[in-house]
Amino acid sequence: MKSDRLLAFLLLLQTHGRLPAPDLAGRLEVSVRTVFRDVEALSAAGVPVYAERGRNGGIALVPGYRTDVTGLTADEARALFVLLADRTHADLGLGQAIGSALRKVMAALPEAHRGAAELVSRRILVDPVRWRTGPAPAVDLGGMQAAVFDDRRLRLRYRSGEDGRVRTYTLDPYGLVDKAGVWYLVADHRGVPRLFRADRVLSAQVTGEPVRRRKGVELADVWDELRRRIDEAPADVRAVVRVRRAVLGRFLRLHQADLAGLPPAFGAAEAASDAGEWTELELRFRALGAARPLLAFGTDVEVLSPPELRAELARVAADIAGLYRGE
């Protein structure tokens, strides 16, 4: 453990330059006293590290000192080569760069780790795009990416997913997030965190104004807030449905997020329905209209309650029947 920590200590100094002892202690999850003991240990091992006291002091390496030690264990080397599908890097204009970077990492690896790392890259592939989502629309991340990296405000023309209207926003971007193959821009609009789907952006123009992010707030903080706001949005409509056993597996796959409790294991749900053809489940929806996808199952799914949801689905079904009768 100590050798790993000392190596992490050394790499932190190489990456960030001078760091205050409390900062190092926080990053390494040790006490400040341990940090100074590690300085002594590195110095005794011949590493030119020194500490400066005072308000602007800290711990640093002698200027120009670098180590070519990768510090990678076998598992760490393998982890680097388990990467997302090439599309993620290509969207950011880094398709060729990721291949070049991995070749350089491979060359720097100890000989004993190279075979395992190469095997992982040939045997494991992570593709973040779900089945049957259709071809992903082309997105141009150029303007958004430039604003993010240059710390500039961004003027965005954006088509709303709710009413289809095009609006213009002046934003303070925090960063870009790839969520299950869909890119999102995370930004403040007038100090309020917002989420924008990249494939609905009509144009993105970087302004000359410096970004005005909220002090001390990072991309991960804003993303977590927005994600929880969506995931934990109140579901006001609770429904009891019965599902024909023949389609139960497909129903659970498509409506797992709508289940009011933990999803039942298919075998358990199937066993519970041995006495009959149907299985009852409890679902929750944010509005009556959000339950309309249940109609895709036709007569294999029936809403038992509440009455207003039954009436809503009956009305939609009647409209569809009238359309195809030519009414």
Backbone bond lengths (Angstrom), bond angles and torsions (degrees), N, CA, C in turn:
res aa  C-N    CA-C-N  psi(-1)  N-CA   C-N-CA  omega(-1)  CA-C   N-CA-C  phi
1 M - - - 1.466 - - 1.523 111.03 -
2 K 1.340 116.76 -41.90 1.458 118.86 -178.18 1.517 111.22 -65.91
3 S 1.347 117.25 -40.39 1.470 119.11 -179.47 1.525 110.48 -63.93
4 D 1.346 117.82 -38.73 1.462 120.51 177.01 1.524 110.56 -63.57
5 R 1.321 115.91 -40.39 1.460 119.49 -179.07 1.528 111.66 -67.30
6 L 1.323 116.28 -40.28 1.462 119.71 179.39 1.525 110.62 -63.72
7 L 1.337 115.69 -39.20 1.460 119.02 178.85 1.531 110.21 -66.94
8 A 1.353 116.86 -41.39 1.457 120.50 177.11 1.526 110.34 -62.72
9 F 1.340 116.59 -39.07 1.458 123.53 176.72 1.531 109.90 -57.04
10 L 1.331 115.83 -49.55 1.459 121.88 -178.22 1.522 111.47 -63.39
11 L 1.335 117.09 -43.96 1.462 120.61 -178.56 1.529 111.49 -68.16
12 L 1.333 117.50 -34.44 1.462 120.16 175.98 1.526 111.22 -62.36
13 L 1.318 116.53 -42.71 1.465 119.88 179.51 1.523 110.84 -67.23
14 Q 1.342 117.20 -38.18 1.462 119.74 177.73 1.522 110.95 -63.94
15 T 1.332 116.33 -36.12 1.462 120.23 -175.71 1.523 112.25 -79.50
16 H 1.330 116.79 -42.76 1.462 120.41 -170.26 1.531 114.29 -107.12
17 G 1.330 118.13 -7.44 1.455 119.20 -176.23 1.515 110.75 75.70
18 R 1.340 117.94 -142.63 1.459 121.31 -178.32 1.524 110.73 -68.09
19 L 1.322 116.34 131.31 1.461 121.84 177.92 1.524 108.99 -130.73
20 P 1.340 118.68 137.79 1.462 120.79 175.34 1.532 110.42 -64.16
21 A 1.315 115.96 148.93 1.460 120.54 -179.11 1.536 112.62 -57.65
22 P 1.351 120.01 -41.98 1.471 118.88 177.74 1.529 112.95 -62.55
23 D 1.336 115.92 -34.95 1.467 119.63 177.61 1.526 110.20 -64.31
24 L 1.333 116.73 -47.17 1.465 120.74 177.29 1.525 111.16 -60.16
25 A 1.321 116.51 -41.59 1.460 120.16 -179.71 1.524 110.72 -60.84
26 G 1.341 116.05 -41.55 1.456 119.41 178.90 1.514 112.75 -66.31
27 R 1.329 117.09 -41.99 1.467 120.46 -179.64 1.519 112.11 -67.14
28 L 1.325 116.55 -35.30 1.468 120.79 -177.71 1.523 112.76 -93.33
29 E 1.347 116.27 -5.23 1.469 122.44 179.11 1.527 111.48 59.47
30 V 1.333 115.82 47.21 1.457 122.13 176.61 1.527 107.49 -134.65
31 S 1.334 116.69 177.99 1.465 121.13 177.86 1.527 110.29 -83.08
32 V 1.328 115.95 162.61 1.467 120.65 176.50 1.527 110.24 -62.87
33 R 1.328 116.43 -36.31 1.465 120.10 178.47 1.527 110.16 -60.81
34 T 1.341 116.72 -40.30 1.472 120.13 178.55 1.525 110.84 -65.57
35 V 1.316 117.25 -35.62 1.466 120.78 177.91 1.526 110.43 -58.99
36 F 1.320 117.70 -45.09 1.468 120.13 -178.90 1.530 111.25 -70.56
37 R 1.336 117.37 -30.91 1.474 118.99 174.28 1.526 110.24 -66.93
38 D 1.362 116.10 -36.47 1.469 119.61 177.94 1.530 111.09 -67.72
39 V 1.336 117.23 -34.43 1.462 120.41 175.84 1.527 109.39 -60.08
40 E 1.333 116.70 -44.39 1.466 120.59 179.03 1.530 110.67 -63.84
41 A 1.333 117.30 -40.23 1.464 120.37 -179.32 1.519 111.17 -65.48
42 L 1.338 117.72 -42.86 1.462 120.99 179.02 1.532 110.76 -65.79
43 S 1.321 116.02 -41.61 1.458 119.81 178.99 1.525 110.85 -62.30
44 A 1.339 117.29 -41.60 1.461 121.40 178.65 1.523 111.48 -64.40
45 A 1.361 116.57 -26.81 1.464 120.63 179.40 1.519 112.18 -85.33
46 G 1.339 117.41 2.11 1.454 120.34 177.00 1.502 115.21 96.09
47 V 1.329 117.33 6.62 1.469 120.17 178.13 1.523 107.93 -84.85
48 P 1.348 118.84 126.27 1.464 121.57 -177.33 1.524 112.40 -77.24
49 V 1.324 116.65 74.16 1.447 122.44 -179.49 1.524 108.23 -110.52
50 Y 1.325 116.89 144.23 1.455 119.63 -179.07 1.531 109.20 -145.65
51 A 1.330 115.07 160.67 1.463 121.73 179.27 1.516 109.38 -118.77
52 E 1.329 114.69 138.08 1.460 120.95 175.98 1.518 109.10 -116.46
53 R 1.309 116.42 130.94 1.450 121.03 178.68 1.522 109.90 -87.35
54 G 1.310 115.16 169.71 1.459 119.50 177.73 1.510 112.61 107.68
55 R 1.324 114.65 174.08 1.473 120.96 -175.53 1.521 112.54 -59.61
56 N 1.323 117.49 -39.93 1.461 121.39 -178.52 1.523 112.23 -103.30
57 G 1.324 115.06 18.92 1.460 119.42 -177.87 1.515 112.25 -79.11
58 G 1.298 114.49 -169.99 1.462 120.92 -179.51 1.510 109.77 158.27
59 I 1.296 115.71 -167.52 1.462 122.26 -178.87 1.521 107.84 -114.58
60 A 1.329 116.67 135.37 1.468 120.39 -174.84 1.513 110.05 -150.95
61 L 1.333 114.29 165.06 1.460 121.90 172.46 1.533 108.67 -95.08
62 V 1.307 116.44 154.65 1.463 120.70 175.08 1.533 108.15 -59.15
63 P 1.335 119.18 132.11 1.475 121.39 -178.54 1.523 111.96 -51.19
64 G 1.324 115.44 134.57 1.459 120.98 177.97 1.509 114.20 93.48
65 Y 1.357 117.08 -11.36 1.467 118.12 -178.58 1.520 109.87 -79.58
66 R 1.312 116.60 130.98 1.463 122.93 174.34 1.512 108.15 -137.96
67 T 1.317 115.27 153.26 1.458 119.78 173.78 1.521 108.36 -119.66
68 D 1.318 115.72 142.80 1.468 119.09 179.15 1.520 111.36 -95.81
69 V 1.340 116.91 12.29 1.464 120.09 178.29 1.523 108.57 -73.21
70 T 1.322 118.23 123.29 1.465 120.35 179.68 1.508 111.34 -73.70
71 G 1.322 116.96 -31.66 1.456 119.70 179.56 1.506 113.97 72.01
72 L 1.321 118.59 11.96 1.458 121.45 -176.82 1.516 111.28 -87.98
73 T 1.333 115.65 132.30 1.454 120.11 169.69 1.522 108.13 -82.29
74 A 1.331 116.32 173.76 1.470 119.88 179.73 1.523 110.87 -61.05
75 D 1.353 117.29 -43.01 1.462 120.26 -179.65 1.526 111.05 -66.96
76 E 1.336 117.87 -38.47 1.463 120.70 178.83 1.522 110.83 -65.04
77 A 1.316 116.36 -39.01 1.463 120.07 178.26 1.523 110.60 -63.74
78 R 1.339 116.70 -42.97 1.468 119.66 178.67 1.534 110.47 -64.64
79 A 1.347 116.39 -39.07 1.465 119.80 -177.24 1.526 111.54 -60.86
80 L 1.337 117.29 -36.04 1.457 120.38 -179.03 1.519 112.69 -63.46
81 F 1.308 116.98 -25.66 1.458 120.01 -174.38 1.526 112.58 -97.46
82 V 1.337 117.32 1.71 1.455 120.51 170.96 1.522 106.37 -93.55
83 L 1.309 116.43 95.26 1.459 121.42 -173.06 1.512 111.26 -118.59
84 L 1.329 115.18 161.93 1.450 120.70 176.09 1.522 110.34 -68.41
85 A 1.344 114.09 165.49 1.460 119.03 177.72 1.527 110.14 -56.39
86 D 1.329 116.26 153.65 1.464 121.56 -174.72 1.522 113.34 -58.11
87 R 1.353 117.18 -22.79 1.456 119.91 -175.31 1.529 111.75 -59.25
88 T 1.339 118.20 -37.96 1.461 121.26 -178.26 1.518 110.77 -59.01
89 H 1.335 116.87 -46.57 1.456 120.95 179.72 1.526 111.30 -71.18
90 A 1.339 116.33 -36.39 1.464 119.54 179.80 1.523 110.63 -63.57
91 D 1.352 117.99 -39.07 1.457 121.13 178.96 1.523 111.29 -59.18
92 L 1.339 116.48 -32.06 1.458 121.11 -179.25 1.524 112.64 -91.54
93 G 1.348 116.61 3.93 1.457 119.96 -178.08 1.512 112.93 74.53
94 L 1.339 116.27 23.50 1.464 121.06 -176.11 1.527 111.86 -118.16
95 G 1.330 116.86 20.79 1.453 119.96 -177.28 1.519 113.31 -59.00
96 Q 1.345 116.93 -47.17 1.464 120.38 179.43 1.521 111.27 -75.27
97 A 1.341 115.72 -32.67 1.466 119.46 -176.65 1.520 111.76 -64.51
98 I 1.345 117.78 -36.68 1.465 118.70 -177.08 1.525 110.26 -67.78
99 G 1.332 116.57 -38.63 1.461 119.21 177.32 1.510 112.07 -64.28
100 S 1.335 116.26 -42.50 1.452 120.63 178.79 1.523 111.29 -64.56
101 A 1.341 116.56 -41.49 1.459 120.23 -179.66 1.522 111.23 -63.28
102 L 1.320 116.65 -41.79 1.467 119.42 -179.48 1.525 111.46 -66.89
103 R 1.322 116.66 -35.32 1.466 118.35 177.25 1.531 110.32 -64.17
104 K 1.334 116.67 -38.46 1.460 119.88 178.80 1.530 111.18 -68.05
105 V 1.326 115.66 -40.50 1.466 118.96 177.41 1.523 110.02 -63.27
106 M 1.326 115.94 -42.27 1.464 119.57 179.25 1.521 110.79 -59.27
107 A 1.325 116.73 -41.65 1.464 120.22 -179.25 1.524 111.53 -66.27
108 A 1.355 116.72 -29.40 1.460 119.95 -177.94 1.517 113.43 -85.70
109 L 1.338 116.52 -11.79 1.460 119.37 -177.55 1.531 110.96 -70.61
110 P 1.334 116.39 148.20 1.467 118.72 170.95 1.530 109.78 -58.81
111 E 1.282 116.70 146.37 1.465 121.88 -177.17 1.521 112.05 -52.65
112 A 1.340 116.67 -36.99 1.471 120.23 -175.96 1.523 112.28 -66.23
113 H 1.350 117.56 -23.75 1.465 120.29 -176.33 1.520 113.41 -95.57
114 R 1.337 118.18 -13.60 1.463 119.63 -171.33 1.525 112.85 -65.45
115 G 1.313 116.74 -42.89 1.466 119.26 -178.12 1.510 111.77 -61.86
116 A 1.341 117.17 -43.93 1.462 120.54 -179.38 1.517 111.15 -65.37
117 A 1.338 117.14 -41.21 1.457 120.34 -179.64 1.527 111.24 -65.02
118 E 1.319 116.49 -42.39 1.468 120.25 179.73 1.525 110.44 -65.33
119 L 1.348 117.09 -38.92 1.458 120.63 179.99 1.520 111.27 -63.63
120 V 1.337 117.13 -40.24 1.455 120.86 178.68 1.524 110.43 -60.36
121 S 1.330 117.73 -43.16 1.461 120.65 -178.67 1.522 112.04 -64.43
122 R 1.334 116.92 -23.77 1.474 120.56 179.83 1.520 112.29 -93.26
123 R 1.332 117.83 -18.19 1.465 120.80 -173.73 1.523 114.13 -109.25
124 I 1.357 117.61 -19.21 1.461 121.06 -177.79 1.521 109.43 -122.68
125 L 1.330 115.95 131.32 1.458 121.82 177.02 1.519 108.20 -137.03
126 V 1.319 117.59 132.27 1.462 122.47 177.23 1.520 108.19 -109.63
127 D 1.335 116.30 116.15 1.466 121.79 177.74 1.531 107.27 -113.93
128 P 1.341 118.91 112.79 1.466 120.80 -173.49 1.528 114.77 -79.16
129 V 1.319 118.56 -3.67 1.463 121.20 -175.08 1.525 110.00 -89.26
130 R 1.342 115.90 130.87 1.461 120.66 -178.26 1.526 110.64 -74.85
131 W 1.351 115.16 159.06 1.458 121.14 178.05 1.527 110.64 -64.37
132 R 1.328 114.46 148.46 1.465 123.09 171.14 1.521 113.09 55.33
133 T 1.307 116.38 36.19 1.465 119.23 174.89 1.521 111.57 -93.88
134 G 1.336 116.49 -2.46 1.453 119.57 -179.26 1.512 111.09 79.30
135 P 1.323 117.36 168.27 1.463 120.16 179.04 1.515 110.73 -63.98
136 A 1.309 116.05 132.65 1.460 120.11 -179.11 1.525 110.06 -70.95
137 P 1.330 117.23 135.56 1.471 118.81 178.21 1.515 110.34 -65.36
138 A 1.322 115.55 146.68 1.463 119.81 178.98 1.531 109.13 -68.79
139 V 1.309 116.24 135.64 1.460 120.84 178.61 1.516 109.01 -123.56
140 D 1.328 114.78 143.38 1.456 120.95 176.51 1.519 107.57 -108.60
141 L 1.323 115.81 104.95 1.455 120.65 -177.35 1.526 112.25 -90.62
142 G 1.340 117.00 0.88 1.463 120.52 -171.19 1.517 114.06 -53.72
143 G 1.354 116.84 -56.03 1.455 119.88 -177.33 1.512 112.25 -64.43
144 M 1.326 116.59 -43.29 1.467 120.15 179.81 1.520 110.80 -64.09
145 Q 1.323 115.91 -42.63 1.467 120.06 179.83 1.528 111.14 -64.00
146 A 1.324 116.99 -40.20 1.466 120.31 179.40 1.524 110.95 -63.26
147 A 1.337 116.84 -42.53 1.464 120.29 179.46 1.520 111.27 -64.34
148 V 1.331 116.15 -39.15 1.463 121.18 -179.50 1.523 110.79 -63.61
149 F 1.340 117.02 -47.30 1.461 120.67 -174.89 1.532 112.97 -80.34
150 D 1.342 116.95 -27.34 1.461 119.57 -178.70 1.526 112.46 -92.56
151 D 1.348 116.82 -1.14 1.468 121.22 -179.86 1.521 111.38 57.24
152 R 1.348 114.88 49.88 1.462 121.30 178.40 1.521 110.06 -119.37
153 R 1.314 114.93 155.34 1.468 119.78 174.74 1.525 108.95 -70.91
154 L 1.327 115.34 160.17 1.458 121.06 -173.33 1.519 109.65 -131.49
155 R 1.356 116.20 132.71 1.461 120.92 174.64 1.526 107.84 -102.66
156 L 1.327 115.28 119.50 1.464 120.97 -170.25 1.525 110.47 -119.08
157 R 1.346 116.78 130.98 1.468 122.10 167.25 1.514 106.00 -100.16
158 Y 1.338 115.61 123.38 1.468 120.13 -166.24 1.524 110.29 -137.91
159 R 1.352 115.08 134.52 1.459 120.17 177.58 1.526 109.13 -94.77
160 S 1.301 117.40 120.88 1.460 122.31 -177.58 1.525 110.83 -66.54
161 G 1.333 115.62 141.84 1.452 119.85 176.64 1.512 112.64 -81.58
162 E 1.342 118.11 -10.71 1.459 121.65 -177.74 1.519 112.25 -90.07
163 D 1.346 116.75 -51.94 1.461 118.98 -176.88 1.526 113.44 -117.44
164 G 1.363 117.13 -1.28 1.462 120.08 177.67 1.512 114.95 77.44
165 R 1.328 118.28 0.47 1.463 120.94 -178.67 1.524 110.92 -74.63
166 V 1.339 115.58 148.08 1.465 121.28 177.97 1.522 108.50 -96.76
167 R 1.321 115.76 126.62 1.457 121.59 179.83 1.524 109.31 -127.79
168 T 1.328 115.55 158.22 1.462 121.70 177.84 1.522 109.05 -112.88
169 Y 1.328 115.86 132.47 1.462 121.69 -178.69 1.529 109.44 -126.48
170 T 1.317 116.21 144.67 1.459 121.41 166.93 1.518 107.02 -106.02
171 L 1.345 115.66 118.68 1.456 120.99 -167.00 1.524 112.13 -120.49
172 D 1.329 113.96 155.78 1.463 122.28 171.35 1.525 107.07 -112.40
173 P 1.346 117.58 97.58 1.472 120.45 -171.22 1.526 112.96 -78.29
174 Y 1.340 114.35 144.16 1.465 122.00 172.88 1.528 111.06 -100.31
175 G 1.336 116.77 -35.37 1.453 118.79 -179.48 1.513 112.10 165.84
176 L 1.325 115.33 -175.55 1.461 123.56 -179.73 1.525 109.06 -114.43
177 V 1.331 115.98 143.41 1.460 121.90 -179.44 1.522 108.86 -129.89
178 D 1.326 116.17 131.07 1.469 121.89 174.33 1.523 107.18 -97.90
179 K 1.323 116.84 108.68 1.466 122.77 -178.41 1.515 108.99 -110.87
180 A 1.353 116.20 104.30 1.464 121.91 178.58 1.524 111.83 52.86
181 G 1.349 116.33 42.51 1.459 120.61 176.28 1.517 114.56 87.69
182 V 1.341 118.07 -1.48 1.465 121.90 178.81 1.520 108.22 -112.57
183 W 1.347 116.58 128.73 1.460 121.27 -179.58 1.525 110.72 -86.87
184 Y 1.327 115.48 138.21 1.468 122.32 176.34 1.523 109.28 -127.94
185 L 1.326 115.63 143.40 1.458 121.84 170.12 1.522 107.59 -96.96
186 V 1.325 116.17 127.32 1.467 122.09 176.52 1.523 107.24 -103.18
187 A 1.335 116.66 121.68 1.469 119.55 -174.08 1.518 109.90 -153.93
188 D 1.334 115.54 159.60 1.457 122.01 170.95 1.519 109.26 -93.02
189 H 1.339 115.73 136.27 1.463 120.79 170.83 1.516 106.80 -118.18
190 R 1.324 116.11 110.38 1.464 122.59 -176.00 1.529 110.73 56.29
191 G 1.334 115.33 39.45 1.455 120.84 176.01 1.510 114.87 84.00
192 V 1.342 117.53 0.44 1.468 121.72 -178.86 1.523 108.78 -108.72
193 P 1.359 118.81 128.89 1.464 119.98 -178.25 1.524 111.36 -67.50
194 R 1.343 115.67 136.42 1.460 121.79 -179.59 1.520 109.52 -137.71
195 L 1.331 114.29 160.13 1.461 122.10 179.43 1.523 107.77 -122.50
196 F 1.350 117.07 132.37 1.464 121.91 -178.55 1.521 108.94 -128.64
197 R 1.341 116.95 124.73 1.465 120.86 176.54 1.521 109.67 -73.10
198 A 1.333 116.16 128.23 1.461 120.00 -175.22 1.524 112.10 -63.26
199 D 1.339 117.94 -31.02 1.462 118.79 -177.78 1.529 112.62 -77.95
200 R 1.330 118.50 -0.45 1.466 121.42 173.97 1.522 111.72 -105.86
201 V 1.335 116.64 1.60 1.458 121.19 179.67 1.526 109.13 -80.17
202 L 1.317 117.29 124.11 1.465 121.69 179.52 1.523 111.29 -89.02
203 S 1.329 117.31 -34.41 1.458 120.91 174.74 1.519 108.50 -158.28
204 A 1.333 115.09 149.58 1.465 121.51 179.31 1.521 108.15 -136.23
205 Q 1.329 116.17 114.66 1.467 121.68 -176.78 1.527 109.65 -116.56
206 V 1.333 115.56 123.19 1.458 120.76 177.15 1.523 108.72 -76.36
207 T 1.327 117.35 128.64 1.462 121.21 179.13 1.528 109.50 -91.14
208 G 1.312 116.24 173.82 1.462 120.54 177.44 1.510 112.99 -86.99
209 E 1.338 116.63 -0.82 1.462 119.91 -176.53 1.525 110.81 -85.88
210 P 1.326 117.54 140.26 1.463 119.72 175.47 1.524 110.86 -67.51
211 V 1.310 115.73 148.93 1.460 121.05 -178.39 1.530 110.21 -65.55
212 R 1.334 116.48 148.92 1.467 121.68 -178.97 1.532 109.39 -119.33
213 R 1.304 116.02 62.74 1.465 119.70 178.60 1.527 110.42 -71.87
214 R 1.324 115.14 153.77 1.464 119.18 175.39 1.531 109.48 -67.82
215 K 1.297 117.25 136.47 1.451 122.72 -174.03 1.528 110.97 -63.20
216 G 1.324 114.94 132.27 1.456 120.67 176.33 1.515 114.95 79.45
217 V 1.338 118.11 3.61 1.464 121.82 -178.09 1.527 109.42 -102.66
218 E 1.329 116.42 130.53 1.458 121.97 -179.08 1.528 110.54 -111.34
219 L 1.332 114.77 166.72 1.464 120.89 -179.77 1.529 111.33 -53.47
220 A 1.333 117.26 -47.22 1.466 120.55 -177.43 1.521 111.51 -59.68
221 D 1.341 117.60 -35.29 1.460 120.76 179.73 1.529 110.99 -67.15
222 V 1.337 115.99 -46.42 1.468 119.64 -178.07 1.525 110.34 -67.55
223 W 1.339 116.81 -42.04 1.461 120.14 179.81 1.522 110.33 -61.35
224 D 1.325 117.74 -43.00 1.459 120.74 -179.43 1.520 110.64 -62.72
225 E 1.326 116.74 -40.15 1.467 120.36 178.31 1.524 111.70 -63.91
226 L 1.339 116.84 -46.22 1.466 120.75 -178.91 1.524 111.30 -68.42
227 R 1.341 116.41 -40.34 1.470 119.88 179.42 1.523 110.93 -62.15
228 R 1.340 116.98 -44.62 1.461 119.99 -179.85 1.526 110.79 -67.32
229 R 1.323 116.91 -33.64 1.460 119.90 178.32 1.532 110.49 -61.17
230 I 1.346 116.30 -37.56 1.468 120.28 179.12 1.525 110.53 -77.44
231 D 1.343 116.47 -48.06 1.463 120.03 -175.85 1.522 112.49 -65.29
232 E 1.338 116.44 -33.16 1.455 120.30 -173.88 1.525 112.79 -103.92
233 A 1.326 116.93 14.82 1.465 119.71 177.59 1.521 109.36 -59.41
234 P 1.332 118.15 138.58 1.468 120.29 -176.09 1.522 111.86 -62.11
235 A 1.314 115.33 137.36 1.460 121.68 176.22 1.522 107.31 -104.66
236 D 1.327 115.93 100.72 1.465 120.64 -171.57 1.520 113.74 -81.47
237 V 1.330 117.29 -19.92 1.461 120.31 -177.47 1.521 109.03 -105.76
238 R 1.323 116.39 115.32 1.465 121.33 176.31 1.518 107.27 -106.78
239 A 1.316 116.60 131.64 1.466 121.30 -173.55 1.515 110.50 -130.86
240 V 1.311 114.66 144.99 1.466 121.57 171.39 1.528 106.57 -107.75
241 V 1.315 116.11 125.56 1.461 120.71 -179.72 1.520 109.11 -125.35
242 R 1.302 114.61 155.42 1.459 118.32 170.34 1.517 108.06 -115.39
243 V 1.342 114.84 137.07 1.455 122.05 -173.54 1.516 108.51 -120.55
244 R 1.325 115.04 132.04 1.467 118.49 178.06 1.527 109.01 -66.90
245 R 1.317 116.90 135.80 1.460 122.44 -173.59 1.521 112.03 -57.35
246 A 1.323 118.49 -30.72 1.468 121.10 -177.18 1.526 112.53 -65.16
247 V 1.351 117.10 -24.69 1.473 119.51 -178.12 1.525 111.92 -112.98
248 L 1.352 116.96 10.15 1.459 120.28 -173.29 1.526 112.38 -59.88
249 G 1.323 118.06 -43.33 1.461 120.73 -178.83 1.515 111.67 -60.77
250 R 1.333 117.39 -46.16 1.470 120.67 -179.90 1.526 110.43 -66.48
251 F 1.339 116.60 -38.22 1.459 120.23 -179.88 1.532 110.75 -62.69
252 L 1.322 116.86 -44.37 1.464 120.03 -179.24 1.519 111.40 -64.79
253 R 1.333 117.51 -35.72 1.461 119.81 178.72 1.521 111.14 -66.23
254 L 1.338 117.18 -41.41 1.459 120.82 -174.79 1.524 113.16 -81.66
255 H 1.334 117.37 -27.03 1.461 120.29 -174.26 1.518 112.87 -119.88
256 Q 1.310 116.99 24.19 1.464 119.86 178.97 1.526 111.40 -58.80
257 A 1.349 116.99 -39.33 1.463 120.22 -178.61 1.520 112.35 -68.61
258 D 1.336 118.01 -17.56 1.465 121.20 -178.48 1.521 112.75 -93.48
259 L 1.318 119.12 -6.84 1.453 121.38 -178.70 1.525 110.41 -65.49
260 A 1.324 116.95 138.22 1.461 121.22 -178.01 1.517 111.98 -73.19
261 G 1.326 118.10 -25.19 1.460 121.85 178.27 1.509 110.28 -127.76
262 L 1.319 115.61 -162.24 1.457 119.43 177.43 1.518 109.19 -65.13
263 P 1.334 117.67 141.17 1.470 119.35 -179.95 1.519 110.40 -64.27
264 P 1.317 118.44 132.15 1.467 119.69 178.37 1.515 110.72 -70.41
265 A 1.326 115.51 145.74 1.458 118.93 173.21 1.520 107.80 -64.26
266 F 1.334 115.81 139.78 1.466 118.90 -175.37 1.520 111.44 -57.39
267 G 1.321 117.33 -41.88 1.461 120.46 -178.97 1.513 111.52 -63.03
268 A 1.371 116.48 -40.49 1.451 119.90 -179.57 1.524 110.60 -68.24
269 A 1.330 116.16 -42.05 1.458 119.58 179.84 1.523 110.64 -65.35
270 E 1.313 115.76 -37.64 1.455 120.00 179.79 1.528 110.65 -68.02
271 A 1.350 115.95 -40.41 1.458 119.81 179.83 1.520 110.50 -65.52
272 A 1.352 116.24 -37.96 1.455 119.95 -179.17 1.516 111.76 -66.34
273 S 1.312 117.81 -20.02 1.462 121.07 -177.09 1.523 112.44 -101.62
274 D 1.336 116.30 12.73 1.458 118.87 -178.64 1.526 112.05 -60.99
275 A 1.365 115.63 -28.25 1.457 118.49 -177.23 1.518 112.04 -73.33
276 G 1.303 118.06 -14.69 1.443 119.97 -178.52 1.506 111.76 -155.23
277 E 1.346 115.33 -172.94 1.456 121.32 -176.02 1.521 112.14 -88.34
278 W 1.349 117.26 -13.82 1.454 121.42 -170.58 1.532 112.02 -117.28
279 T 1.339 115.28 154.95 1.463 123.11 172.63 1.523 108.23 -125.97
280 E 1.336 116.97 132.60 1.453 120.74 178.72 1.524 110.74 -93.57
281 L 1.344 115.88 137.62 1.455 122.78 178.10 1.514 109.11 -134.58
282 E 1.342 116.32 153.77 1.458 121.19 175.36 1.522 108.69 -108.22
283 L 1.336 116.08 128.99 1.453 122.51 -178.17 1.525 109.49 -121.27
284 R 1.321 115.49 165.21 1.456 120.48 175.08 1.528 108.59 -137.03
285 F 1.323 115.90 140.29 1.456 122.53 -179.73 1.529 109.00 -133.63
286 R 1.346 116.26 154.72 1.462 120.44 -179.08 1.524 112.07 -79.24
287 A 1.326 116.77 -19.88 1.469 120.95 178.41 1.518 107.56 -160.45
288 L 1.336 116.50 164.50 1.460 120.27 179.29 1.525 110.85 -58.55
289 G 1.338 116.17 -41.63 1.463 119.95 -177.65 1.509 113.32 -63.64
290 A 1.347 117.35 -25.75 1.459 120.19 -178.87 1.519 112.28 -69.98
291 A 1.351 117.52 -12.87 1.468 121.12 -179.72 1.522 112.27 -90.95
292 R 1.321 117.67 -1.19 1.475 119.64 -177.10 1.527 113.87 -59.68
293 P 1.360 119.98 -31.60 1.472 118.08 177.36 1.523 114.45 -57.10
294 L 1.342 118.30 -16.42 1.467 119.93 176.21 1.527 111.10 -61.92
295 L 1.336 116.77 -26.10 1.468 120.09 -179.39 1.522 112.02 -65.07
296 A 1.348 116.79 -19.93 1.463 119.32 -179.92 1.518 111.79 -64.11
297 F 1.339 117.44 -19.34 1.464 120.80 179.90 1.528 112.00 -89.47
298 G 1.333 116.60 1.27 1.457 119.41 177.27 1.520 111.82 58.28
299 T 1.335 116.03 -132.34 1.465 121.14 -177.34 1.528 112.73 -85.73
300 D 1.355 117.16 6.60 1.459 119.64 178.25 1.529 112.45 -84.99
301 V 1.340 116.95 -9.41 1.467 121.68 177.43 1.523 107.84 -133.43
302 E 1.344 116.61 130.78 1.458 121.56 178.23 1.521 109.34 -127.81
303 V 1.327 116.29 131.01 1.459 121.39 173.70 1.527 108.30 -81.38
304 L 1.330 116.39 124.60 1.463 121.40 179.53 1.534 111.65 -92.27
305 S 1.324 116.64 -32.82 1.455 121.74 177.72 1.528 107.89 -159.45
306 P 1.339 116.58 156.34 1.469 130.24 2.90 1.529 111.88 -82.45
307 P 1.321 117.88 164.69 1.470 120.94 -177.79 1.532 112.77 -60.19
308 E 1.346 117.18 -36.06 1.470 118.64 -177.46 1.526 111.80 -66.87
309 L 1.338 117.60 -29.53 1.469 119.69 176.81 1.519 109.90 -74.17
310 R 1.321 117.15 -39.13 1.474 119.71 175.14 1.532 110.01 -58.64
311 A 1.337 115.48 -42.66 1.467 119.10 -179.06 1.528 110.82 -66.32
312 E 1.343 117.60 -39.48 1.456 120.97 179.43 1.525 111.37 -62.98
313 L 1.333 116.88 -46.16 1.463 119.96 -179.51 1.526 110.79 -68.48
314 A 1.333 117.18 -35.17 1.470 119.99 177.16 1.527 110.37 -63.87
315 R 1.344 116.45 -40.87 1.462 120.20 179.15 1.525 111.30 -63.11
316 V 1.351 116.65 -45.76 1.466 120.27 -179.84 1.527 110.18 -64.07
317 A 1.347 116.49 -42.38 1.472 119.88 179.51 1.521 110.56 -62.40
318 A 1.342 116.65 -38.95 1.465 119.99 179.28 1.524 110.54 -66.34
319 D 1.334 117.26 -39.19 1.464 120.13 178.06 1.532 110.67 -63.01
320 I 1.327 116.24 -41.33 1.463 119.72 179.51 1.528 110.27 -65.13
321 A 1.343 116.15 -43.92 1.472 120.14 179.37 1.526 109.94 -61.76
322 G 1.339 117.11 -41.71 1.460 119.83 178.29 1.505 112.86 -63.47
323 L 1.336 116.63 -38.66 1.466 120.54 178.23 1.520 110.95 -59.26
324 Y 1.330 116.16 -45.65 1.474 118.76 -176.27 1.514 112.99 -79.60
325 R 1.344 116.83 -13.83 1.469 118.83 172.31 1.528 110.84 -86.60
326 G 1.330 116.08 -5.43 1.451 120.52 179.24 1.508 113.81 84.13
327 E 1.348 117.68 17.14 1.449 120.31 -178.94 1.531 110.92 -78.82
